[in-house]
Amino acid sequence: MVDSLTLPFDRPAQPLAERRVVALVLPALLCELAMPLPDKAPDKSTRSLPFGVVLGEAGAELTSTLSAVNEKATRLGVRSGQTVAEARAIAARLVVREVSPKVLEQALARIAEIAMGFGAVVSFSAPDTVWVDVTGAAHLFGGELGLLAELVGRIREAGHRVRAVLAPGPRLARAFARYGEIGVEGYRSIAAEQCAQEFAQLPIRALELAPELESWWVRLGVLTIQGLVELPKSALAARLAEQASDVMSLMAGRDGAPLVPYLPPRILVESSSWEEGSSGIEPLLFVLRGLTARMGARLSGRGEAAAALRLTIFAEGSIARFRGVEGAKRLDFALPKPLWRPEEVFRIIASRLERLELEAPSVGLELEVTELTEATPRQLELGLWGASLTHALDELPIVLAELTADLGEENVGVLRPVDSHRPERASALVPALQKPSRAKKSRRRSGRTPRTPATTPTVNTAQLVHRVTRWLKEPVAFEAPLRPQATVALGRRLYTIDSLRFEQRLEAVEWWSQPVSRDYVRLVLRGTEGVVEGLVYVDRDSGKRYWQGVAD
């Protein structure tokens, strides 16, 4: 029987998974960075003008070379690679904008973070390419086409045009994405056995040769890679010199170029700015929706969530100085539950932003995640039963976060009984959803069982008079006599005491801090708008009466 067993080391070795890399080419990225996206500027009239982009620091000279041009300028005959002077000779109204290499790198890094949820290794290269190694991950999205559709959809939601190709290597994938034919859906998957044949149909510039060498081949009439394939390999290798080995491998459909992994920063920031100041909250909400969409896509790709947020509203400098207000207004949001979905983050911030009064026109908005944590999504429910309960459990922290944003963190929570004879001090407000402390996290990691704290003494609330739903922060003087049919003025309304009942007496309680001697009386007031029940106490030392709370 032992001879019939197949031991692990007797089994044939499983073949390694074929390498599959997605290249995301963003052909209009420089133009998108130079010109405000639809969610960045209330005034979009300048978006229809022809403009070109110079990659470099501010102050483009006439001799600077255009790195990209928009569609309007292309229709007029302007091309990338021309100098600013040459381009303006063709289109006099050409607008030249500058994009710094740092801004371009930050934009590519944001797109790389979105793509991190699709593969093990993500890398990018200026000016327009992001790579994702998705080897062995396509089945998680229903196949390679499903993965490409999901990935392209998220990049487009972030406001970018994209062409995506899945191929056996990064250089092959980028060549197909830049110069190959792609359908209207914007993505394509190329199998390894078809790679060499498909690659031969691309133009010779897909090899990314030196400009002098590429120009020499074009002058010879070799316009496609197929022309190089038909040449003798000895002559081809002699002309390509040190690039011969890489070019030969690519023409054979092989690409072993490594990817340098991208490590994302620990602070996430999304910002938008516009030139002319806008008044009111509606433009800010419009911009905020775009910021939260991009932030949510980055968080989802990283597998992280936001535990705290900060929104900064930048005011127009001259008007802010004239009115004597600050140039930037910061709003902090402490989230009771880590969030990463864009619609949830938008709801929380918008609930507070809608009640904000701006003292000067705004020219910018910045959303920052000040505290990151691991995202812990809820497991999928099997069947329909329990789905509504799961939705309710997810909805409660969002509602609490909205209330916290509206009322303040110190005004939202649950009441905890406190050992006190005074009814207004018999409960304390504590956070509804408390975050685990660092000590608890360290004990959880180490496996030690935390010591159970001593039970906090509580009060039997049924024996006290704090069956009152609303306590006043400060007691209000009660001038009316405590007898039936007496007239009482509360605010701007008149009431009549319908009935009254003695509740309890406190005699020199809490003598160690501030002795209190009071008689509590419950009143039922009747007015034109209905009946109000409340609590009044009489200070036995001064004889004054105070309205303490309301029982709705």
C-alpha positions, 0 to 999 in steps of 0.5 A: 500500500505504501508503494501506491502513495504519491509523495509530495516530492514525487509529484511533477513540478507545477509550471510557474504562472505566466507573467502578466503586466498591465500598462496604463498609459494616460495620453492626456495626463499633462493636459489634465494637470495643466487645465482644471478638471471639470470638478476643479473650477466653476468657470470652465470657459478657458477649457475650450482654448488651444493650449500646450504644456511645457514640462518644467518649472514656471516661466516658459520661454519661447525656446521651450519645447511643448511636451503635450497639446490639447485636442483644440491645438492639435486641430490647428496644427500644433504638435508636441515637440515644437517650440513655443515660438513655432507653435504660436506662429501656427496658433496665435491664441495658444495658451502655454501652461507649465507643469512641474516634474514634481506635480507630474510625479504626484499625479502618477503616484496617485494613480499607482495607489488606485492600481495597488488593489489589483496586483502585487507590484505597482510601478510608474514612469514619467510622463504617462505610464503606470504598470501593475503586475497582475500575475495570478490575480485575474481570477479574482475579477472574473478573468483578465477582461474583468480585471481590465474593465474594473481597473480602467473604470476606477482610473476614469472615475478619478478623472483621467483618460486611459488606455490599458493593455495586458501583456507578458511584460511591461515594455510590451504592454506599454508599446501596445497601449501607446501605439496599438489598436484598442477598442472603444472600451479602452483596454485589451488583453494580448496572449503570449503566443500572439505577442510577437505577431501583434508587436511586429505590426506596431510602428518602429517608434514603439521600440523607443530607440535613440532619436538618431537611430530611429530617424535613420531607420525611417529614412531607410523606409523601415516604418514598422517593426515588421521591417526590422524582423525581415532584415538579416539578424547580423546586420540588424545587431550590428546597427543596434549595438548595445540595444540589440539584445533588448530589441531582439527579445521584444520582437520575439515577444519576450520581455523580462524587464523588472518593475521597481515597486512603488511605496506609497506615502503615509499621508494622503492629500487631495487638493483642487484650486481655481483662479477666480474666487467662488462664493457660496457652498455649492461650488465647494460641494461640487469640488468635494465630490471629486476629491472624495472620489479620488481619495476613496479610490486611493484608499481602496487600492491601498487597503486602508481607511481614514480614521480622521480627516481634515478639510482646508478651505483657501480664501482669496487672499486680497479679499480675506485681508481686506475683511480681516479674516483668515486665509485658510479655514480648517475643519477637522473630522474625527470618524467613529469608524474608519471609512474609505468609501467616497459616498460615506466620506462625502456625506460626513463632510458635506453635512458640516460644510452645508452649515458653514458661512464663508467670510470670503470667496474660496479659491481652493480646497484640500482634503487630507487623511490625518490618520490612517488605519487598516480597512476591515470590510464586512464579509458578504452575507450568504443570502438575503437574510440579514442584509438589512441588518448589515446595512444598518450596522454600517449606517450607524457609524456614518450617522454618528459621524454626521452628527459629530461633524454638525454638533461637535465631538464633545456633544455626541455620544451615549449617557453613562450612569455616574454616582451622584445625588444631583440629577443633572450630574447623574449621567455623563456623555461618553463617545458612542463608538470608542476607538481601541487604545494602543494598550489594548492593541498591544495586548491583542497582538501579544495574546495576553488577556487584559485584566478586568477592571473593577466595576464602576459603582453606578446609581439606580436611576429609577430612584432618582428624578433624572427621568428628564430628557433634556437638561439645561446647561445652566438653570434658568431663574423661575420667577412664578410661585409654585402653586396651581393656576399660577402663570409662568413665562418661558421664553416668549410663551405663557403657561399655567401650572396645571399640577405639581408634585414634590420629588425629593430633597437633597440636604448638604450632599457632596459636602466635600466639594460644594454643598447642595441643599435643594427641593425638587418639584415636578411641574405640568405646564399647560399652554396654547401649544400643548402641555410641557412637563419639567423639573424645578428646584428650590435652593433652600439656602437662598429660597430662589427657584430654577428651571432645571430640565424638560421631560418631553 
